Amino acid sequence: MDLSTHYMGIPLKNPLVVGASNLVTDKKMVKKLEEAGASAIVYKSLFEEQINLEAAELEEDLHEYDDRHAEMIDLFPKVEHSGPRAHLMAVKELKESVSVPVIASLNCIYDQTWEEYAEQLASTGVDGLEINFYSTITDPNKTPQEIEQNRIEILKRVKRKIDIPISVKLSPFYTNALEFINRLAEDGADGLVLFNRLFQPDINIWQESFEMPYNLSHKGDSRLALRYIGLLHGRIHANLAANTGILDGEDFIAALLAGADVAQVVSTIYRNGADQITKMLDELAEWMKEKGYQSIDDFKGKMAHSRITEPFAYKRGQYVDFLMKGKEYFKKYPMR
């Protein structure tokens, strides 16, 4: 079976990519992921917000005792936070230690920092950059047009600064995600990663405090990405990566049938270890053998909206089906 494919113009030995996470900061785990068959690795995101917070904490720690003694001006020698240098060194080290493509990931706060950090990440020798638009809008006065145009401008500026492929990782929370994704593709995005899994806060009602649970994906979480990938395949000039909820071989194959060029996995590795990659690739190869497919292109996008005749499949399919078969459903599952 020929499992090879391309993503953002980067040749890959198969469509299974390790998504951005802390997993890839462990050298032993990276080796296992590569040996298990991962075709590419996305390094964990460089978050400007985290760097700024660390710098502020360091500054506070260094000057905590400055005023404890009348003759004490400065207890410590002048020390500055290293900024993104440690992250850049880690990305460069990873790139030099593996034989598969490495994609950096970036999330910034300020417009000018996107360009600065993008250039620094590109200088490490990575094969591509994933712009991670991970943010939660809390200002009710910001219009959708303002938010989307800001994202478009960031993409354009970064695109002008670096000459490696760029993908954009998005959440689904846009007024018309399809239109916005199409604009991103037209303005230079080589790939779209659908969708970002945002961390959601929880409230402990007894302590009356916030909790930040580490939420891994669950079975069925990939359906939103499937819907949008199925609607977009063949209609935009950019590759599509399925992200969130790709847990086993069935999820993986479904994403490819919908039209994904690659699938990114994280949660299933946390749960099952690096060997899950081998298992998913074996399931893909066995399924292709049974179906008589020789390559990924033989079936990729076969179930996309542009290639099927069922009008409701990607629109209100479940709702229409429920209406049409409601009587049978309630016979099978009577209300108590």
Secondary structure, DSSP 8 states (H G I E B T S, - for coil): -B--EEETTEEESSSEEE-SSGGGG-HHHHHHHHHHT-SEEE---EEHHHHHHHHHHHHHHHTTTTTSSTT-S-SS------TTHHHHHHHHHHHHH-SS-EEEEEE-SSHHHHHHHHHHHHTTT-SEEEEE-------TT--HHHHHHHHHHHHHHHHHH--S-EEEEE-S-STTHHHHHHHHHHTT-SEEEE-------EEETTTTEEE-------TTTTHHHHHHHHHHTTTSSSEEEE-S---SHHHHHHHHHHT-SEEEESHHHHHH-THHHHHHHHHHHHHHHHHT--BGGGTTTTTSGGG---TTTTTTHHHHHHHHTHHHHHHHS---
